[in-house]
């Protein structure tokens, strides 16, 4: 999801305040931001209690019964004196996820919600925000919106990306693996600064060649910050020839993208009567869009588990693309995975809503970039995302089942965007935050 947030106090032509944000440089979460989070969570809790276990919301002349999934803390914003913005995901009884914009007024401990608007359904927006020359904002219809409003920067992009993480409380030694993005033919990466606790060194993933930052930590590193800044120049990607490497290597199964009769049967049915790998890949692409919904709730999603995606028919970008890879490989179309972050196109600084991933398949002597979860969100971009990745993204690592020495006791790393941390042989969650500041445009 993307909530538009910019520095300063902005007013939309619609008459509604539009969210403002802190600079990407002014990064530490403030008490005031925590107050906004507390205010919206209290509002949802109170309304859920009144709704006998559900948050009630009117949408399209019907009352929805919703439960809280996530408050997007990266988009909590102060609009000005006693005016605030929050963006929240809520799921209904059928499993549909609504992204809801809340506008609040008041002081810490005494905030009142003044407007509640459903912004997206399962990642698909009902409206977009567009900035005018006078720096005000207005809501615009999704239909016929320009590519930049739909998340695409064409040609090239340039930005500073800040990757931060906080070491959790430790009772003893711990190890952590983080992505260490590098330069390739589509992105030029320069390390601006790097601050890490403990002892650090760089490892190389023997399976895919990724560079990985390895930290050795102890109890004294508890709550310490990891802060990495990268200057990135990125090019838009279309189908391209790669001289090195054997595409057939990408027909091999991954731990969570297996090769089995189920995927073989589905894939053969999907491509029946289709001639040529490019046409067959498009049929699989369309099948994934038709079969799956972008829904992030409950258990199982977000692991890139192709079997889960096939059975549940929902998930996030990792699940969409795992399912695609399983089907493509089942009919001898090589497919490979990459993960990083999508940089917002509609603003020039602020928060980035977590990681994003994508894939490429091999046909007619070229690698073809696709992004199925984004195509699912924006119907008008289905053609674009079959063969293109926009310039406004930053690749952290590529491939699944990354192998390094030393590596986690749990085995190969599924994929690497957020830190992987292990203590006493058990994986532990690490809090992360991404921000950016555009340098061009």
VOGU-3710 file (C-alpha; in Angstrom, 3 decimals, decimal comma):
1> xxxxxxxxxx> 0,000/0,000/0,000  1,050/3,623/-0,446  -0,175/6,575/1,573  1,060/9,881/0,191  3,011/11,797/2,829  5,156/14,917/2,405  6,945/17,450/4,549  4,910/20,418/5,708  1,256/21,258/6,230  -0,804/20,581/3,095
11> xxxxxxxxxx> -4,471/21,072/2,326  -6,310/19,127/-0,373  -8,662/20,855/-2,832  -11,301/18,430/-1,680  -11,296/20,363/1,576  -9,634/17,568/3,526  -6,194/17,823/5,059  -3,631/15,667/3,263  -1,000/13,812/5,302  2,357/15,390/6,018
21> xxxxxxxxxx> 5,513/13,616/7,040  8,855/14,164/8,644  11,925/14,380/6,441  13,673/11,113/5,654  16,650/12,584/7,464  14,665/13,347/10,638  14,161/9,685/11,230  13,701/8,777/14,858  10,104/8,061/15,873  8,905/10,865/18,141
31> xxxxxxxxxx> 6,606/10,805/21,132  4,134/12,763/19,054  4,020/10,026/16,429  3,440/7,516/19,192  0,561/9,698/20,413  -1,085/9,531/16,978  -0,711/5,754/16,987  -2,209/5,563/20,468  -5,069/7,816/19,363  -6,046/5,759/16,335
41> xxxxxxxxxx> -5,642/2,455/18,174  -7,880/3,714/20,984  -10,471/4,854/18,447  -10,507/1,457/16,747  -10,581/-0,349/20,092  -13,517/1,769/21,346  -15,498/1,341/18,118  -14,733/-2,389/18,059  -16,103/-2,723/21,577  -19,242/-0,811/20,556
51> xxxxxxxxxx> -19,557/-3,071/17,504  -19,454/-6,215/19,663  -16,058/-7,309/18,434  -16,023/-5,567/15,055  -15,104/-2,120/13,760  -18,102/-0,962/11,716  -17,523/1,003/8,514  -20,007/2,120/5,868  -18,807/1,388/2,350  -20,811/1,284/-0,905
61> xxxxxxxxxx> -24,132/1,559/0,988  -23,367/-1,403/3,219  -21,959/-1,812/6,692  -18,688/-3,703/6,930  -17,645/-5,645/10,037  -13,872/-5,302/10,327  -10,975/-6,293/12,574  -7,644/-4,493/12,913  -4,720/-5,956/10,967  -2,078/-3,225/11,039
71> xxxxxxxxxx> -1,497/0,444/11,806  1,008/1,758/9,266  3,322/3,554/11,669  5,547/4,787/8,823  2,679/6,986/7,594  1,446/8,459/10,856  1,650/12,205/10,297  1,065/15,616/11,814  -0,940/17,869/9,469  -0,575/20,945/11,629
81> xxxxxxxxxx> -1,766/22,189/15,012  -4,036/19,499/16,481  -4,569/17,794/13,098  -3,273/14,316/12,298  -3,364/11,431/9,813  -3,270/7,652/10,159  -3,456/4,784/7,672  -4,782/1,413/8,840  -5,434/-2,055/7,383  -8,640/-3,795/8,495
91> xxxxxxxxxx> -9,993/-7,176/7,369  -13,661/-8,099/6,970  -15,399/-11,372/7,753  -14,820/-12,611/4,183  -11,085/-11,997/4,339  -11,018/-8,830/2,219  -8,495/-6,253/3,443  -9,457/-2,569/3,445  -6,816/0,155/3,625  -8,559/2,988/5,500
101> xxxxxxxxxx> -7,425/6,618/5,827  -8,225/8,312/9,144  -8,022/12,045/9,823  -7,912/13,071/13,491  -7,997/16,270/15,539  -7,022/17,014/19,127  -4,171/16,724/21,569  -2,242/13,704/22,876  -4,601/11,531/24,892  -7,667/13,339/23,533
111> xxxxxxxxxx> -7,889/12,782/19,770  -11,109/12,578/17,777  -11,487/11,010/14,331  -13,018/13,557/11,944  -13,079/11,538/8,713  -12,784/7,846/7,830  -12,352/6,872/4,186  -11,781/3,478/2,549  -8,740/4,014/0,331  -8,017/0,525/-1,011
121> xxxxxxxxxx> -9,530/-2,939/-1,216  -7,004/-5,799/-1,285  -4,330/-3,359/-2,399  -6,412/-1,843/-5,216  -6,969/1,921/-4,697  -10,331/3,667/-4,995  -8,619/7,034/-5,442  -5,148/8,542/-5,668  -3,523/11,737/-4,387  -2,080/14,283/-6,838
131> xxxxxxxxxx> 0,006/17,300/-5,863  -0,710/20,641/-7,497  1,754/23,408/-8,330  0,708/25,357/-5,241  1,733/22,327/-3,123  -1,854/21,460/-2,235  -3,224/17,973/-2,860  -6,453/16,609/-4,271  -8,037/13,205/-4,667  -8,214/11,941/-8,233
141> xxxxxxxxxx> -9,931/8,928/-9,784  -7,788/5,883/-10,524  -9,197/5,589/-14,047  -6,957/7,250/-16,624  -4,428/8,233/-13,953  -0,882/8,853/-15,141  1,765/6,181/-14,655  3,568/8,214/-12,003  0,412/8,288/-9,872  0,132/4,517/-10,297
151> xxxxxxxxxx> 3,625/3,960/-8,942  5,870/4,094/-12,006  8,961/6,212/-12,624  10,092/5,662/-16,210  13,632/5,895/-17,537  15,764/6,468/-14,467  15,528/7,424/-10,816  17,978/8,563/-8,161  17,501/8,568/-4,401  19,100/8,061/-1,016
161> xxxxxxxxxx> 17,740/5,026/0,783  18,017/4,587/4,529  17,793/1,098/6,028  17,434/1,034/9,815  16,916/-1,760/12,291  16,893/-2,102/16,064  18,546/-5,023/17,838  16,008/-6,616/20,207  16,814/-7,385/23,842  19,454/-10,096/24,044
171> xxxxxxxxxx> 20,224/-12,499/26,860  23,431/-13,715/25,263  25,283/-14,009/21,925  23,365/-13,579/18,679  24,075/-13,505/14,953  22,419/-11,396/12,279  22,407/-11,451/8,473  21,357/-8,352/6,503  21,208/-7,544/2,784  24,151/-5,537/1,474
181> xxxxxxxxxx> 22,921/-4,185/-1,883  25,456/-3,916/-4,675  25,851/-2,390/-8,123  24,681/-4,221/-11,246  23,729/-3,226/-14,785  20,433/-1,658/-13,630  21,456/0,009/-10,376  24,520/1,871/-9,134  24,863/1,694/-5,357  27,164/3,824/-3,219
191> xxxxxxxxxx> 27,379/3,394/0,543  26,916/6,850/2,101  27,319/5,724/5,708  27,039/2,580/7,783  26,694/2,204/11,540  26,383/-1,280/13,008  26,849/-2,734/16,500  28,969/-5,764/17,353  31,521/-7,278/15,003  30,726/-7,069/11,284
201> xxxxxxxxxx> 32,003/-8,608/8,076  30,724/-9,222/4,567  29,805/-12,694/3,328  29,064/-13,930/-0,186  26,038/-16,107/-0,885  27,486/-19,126/-2,691  24,242/-19,898/-4,517  23,352/-16,504/-6,019  26,371/-14,283/-5,397  24,627/-11,849/-3,046
211> xxxxxxxxxx> 26,699/-9,774/-0,648  25,434/-10,188/2,915  26,371/-8,202/6,023  27,040/-10,500/8,965  26,953/-9,221/12,564  28,096/-11,002/15,703  26,315/-9,504/18,722  26,171/-9,965/22,470  23,967/-8,863/25,380  25,552/-5,414/25,444
221> xxxxxxxxxx> 24,258/-4,737/21,909  20,614/-4,901/23,041  18,476/-2,040/21,631  21,376/-0,675/19,591  20,666/0,747/16,147  21,717/-0,385/12,702  21,743/2,527/10,262  22,769/2,141/6,609  22,455/4,846/3,941  22,765/4,075/0,245
231> xxxxxxxxxx> 22,871/6,451/-2,715  21,125/4,679/-5,598  20,871/5,397/-9,310  18,380/3,033/-10,896  17,290/2,330/-14,498  13,924/1,121/-15,715  14,167/-2,521/-16,739  12,762/-4,169/-19,865  13,548/-7,533/-21,481  17,299/-7,954/-21,744
241> xxxxxxxxxx> 20,018/-10,364/-22,837  22,362/-11,750/-20,200  25,501/-13,401/-21,523  26,619/-15,009/-18,273  24,902/-17,842/-16,480  22,829/-20,835/-17,497  19,057/-20,120/-17,538  18,315/-23,803/-16,908  19,686/-23,338/-13,366  16,466/-21,455/-12,668
251> xxxxxxxxxx> 14,320/-24,485/-13,432  15,396/-26,024/-10,129  12,979/-26,141/-7,208  13,351/-24,078/-4,038  12,400/-25,239/-0,559  9,088/-23,334/-0,651  8,721/-23,451/-4,442  8,672/-27,206/-5,041  8,300/-29,131/-8,264  5,396/-31,572/-7,993
261> xxxxxxxxxx> 2,492/-33,055/-9,891  0,045/-30,459/-8,598  1,919/-27,552/-10,176  2,655/-29,551/-13,290  -1,024/-30,340/-13,763  -2,156/-26,745/-13,231  0,557/-25,309/-15,472  -0,093/-27,704/-18,347  -3,789/-26,874/-18,213  -3,087/-23,105/-18,172
271> xxxxxxxxxx> -0,763/-23,219/-21,208  -2,743/-25,798/-23,189  -2,856/-24,773/-26,853  -0,369/-21,919/-26,318  2,682/-21,836/-28,583  6,014/-20,346/-27,566  7,372/-19,634/-24,096  6,483/-15,940/-24,216  2,814/-16,695/-24,884  2,796/-19,476/-22,300
281> xxxxxxxxxx> 4,391/-17,216/-19,682  1,715/-14,592/-20,316  -0,985/-17,213/-19,813  0,546/-18,145/-16,445  0,847/-14,456/-15,508  -2,851/-13,903/-16,266  -3,793/-17,066/-14,377  -1,992/-15,886/-11,210  -3,759/-12,505/-11,370  -7,142/-14,167/-11,840
291> xxxxxxxxxx> -6,624/-16,822/-9,164  -5,005/-14,811/-6,361  -5,990/-11,815/-4,224  -3,595/-9,424/-2,522  -4,561/-10,078/1,107  -2,175/-9,841/4,051  -3,868/-11,301/7,114  -3,911/-14,471/9,179  -1,148/-17,056/9,013  0,896/-18,452/6,153
301> xxxxxxxxxx> 1,247/-15,436/3,884  4,518/-13,593/3,259  6,814/-16,618/3,130  6,800/-17,086/-0,618  5,238/-20,499/-0,149  3,911/-21,657/-3,527  1,750/-24,419/-2,010  0,131/-21,953/0,407  -0,472/-19,492/-2,439  -2,075/-22,178/-4,584
311> xxxxxxxxxx> -4,341/-23,412/-1,786  -5,213/-20,111/-0,068  -5,371/-18,061/-3,278  -4,131/-15,004/-1,410  -0,970/-13,440/-0,045  1,559/-10,703/-0,722  4,167/-10,216/-3,438  6,281/-13,178/-2,271  3,300/-15,522/-2,537  2,157/-14,247/-5,948
321> xxxxxxxxxx> 5,620/-14,700/-7,379  6,321/-18,057/-5,740  3,179/-19,419/-7,388  4,233/-17,966/-10,753  7,719/-19,491/-10,478  6,338/-22,923/-9,581  4,040/-22,931/-12,619  6,594/-21,479/-15,043  9,256/-23,993/-14,058  6,720/-26,820/-14,328
331> xxxxxxxxxx> 6,498/-26,158/-18,085  10,267/-25,613/-18,513  10,278/-21,803/-18,360  13,173/-20,630/-16,143  12,124/-18,121/-13,493  14,073/-16,274/-10,793  13,255/-14,103/-7,801  14,543/-10,768/-6,456  13,572/-8,625/-3,483  14,130/-5,060/-2,352
341> xxxxxxxxxx> 11,936/-1,999/-1,972  9,553/-0,064/-4,182  10,232/3,672/-3,942  7,079/5,841/-3,957  6,625/7,740/-7,212  4,114/10,335/-5,987  6,403/12,018/-3,435  10,097/12,701/-3,019  10,796/11,653/0,578  9,386/9,836/3,564
351> xxxxxxxxxx> 8,592/6,298/4,617  8,702/3,165/2,488  6,142/0,496/3,326  8,436/-2,480/3,788  9,940/-4,753/1,189  8,701/-5,568/-2,301  9,673/-8,450/-4,588  9,441/-9,345/-8,255  10,543/-12,026/-10,732  11,980/-12,569/-14,183
361> xxxxxxxxxx> 11,374/-15,424/-16,617  13,480/-16,565/-19,562  12,067/-16,775/-23,077  13,299/-16,125/-26,617  16,867/-15,578/-25,448  16,004/-12,828/-22,958  15,077/-12,317/-19,322  11,627/-10,723/-19,020  10,822/-8,728/-15,838  7,323/-9,139/-14,379
371> xxxxxxxxxx> 5,576/-7,863/-11,266  2,315/-9,716/-10,807  1,197/-8,341/-7,440  1,488/-4,758/-8,709  -0,354/-5,706/-11,892  -3,098/-7,175/-9,702  -3,453/-3,847/-7,880  -3,519/-1,712/-11,040  -5,460/-3,302/-13,883  -4,347/-0,613/-16,347
381> xxxxxxxxxx> -0,739/-1,681/-15,793  -1,105/-5,409/-16,476  0,542/-4,980/-19,870  3,354/-2,793/-18,515  4,285/-5,169/-15,694  4,585/-8,078/-18,110  8,038/-7,150/-19,369  8,985/-4,125/-17,258  10,150/-3,056/-13,827  10,054/0,712/-13,199
391> xxxxxxxxxx> 13,105/2,736/-12,217  11,806/3,510/-8,729  12,877/0,370/-6,948  15,963/-0,839/-5,125  17,114/-4,453/-5,285  18,565/-5,824/-2,039  19,192/-9,425/-3,039  18,123/-12,058/-5,544  17,196/-15,690/-5,355  15,731/-18,023/-2,747
401> xxxxxxxxxx> 17,467/-20,335/-0,260  20,594/-18,203/0,170  23,648/-20,091/1,431  26,434/-18,398/3,418  29,201/-19,492/5,785  28,565/-19,019/8,604  24,861/-19,397/8,072  21,798/-19,783/10,276  21,368/-23,094/12,073  17,862/-23,168/10,621
411> xxxxxxxxxx> 19,356/-23,649/7,145  19,426/-21,581/3,932  17,900/-18,094/4,139  14,478/-18,138/2,468  14,987/-14,660/0,997  16,741/-11,596/2,374  15,139/-8,187/2,794  14,551/-7,812/6,524  17,342/-8,888/8,900  17,583/-12,566/9,777
421> xxxxxxxxxx> 18,616/-12,902/13,430  19,380/-16,057/15,343  20,032/-16,555/19,053  20,435/-19,974/20,661  19,467/-21,499/17,318  16,106/-19,702/17,266  15,089/-16,960/14,848  14,099/-13,654/16,409  12,154/-10,788/14,854  13,964/-7,498/14,241
431> xxxxxxxxxx> 12,184/-4,156/13,921  13,027/-2,328/10,674  12,252/1,020/9,097  12,906/2,228/5,534  12,942/5,863/4,387  14,092/7,597/1,197  14,871/11,001/-0,274  14,755/11,466/-4,047  17,671/13,239/-5,653  16,242/13,802/-9,116
441> x> 13,012/14,857/-10,759
//
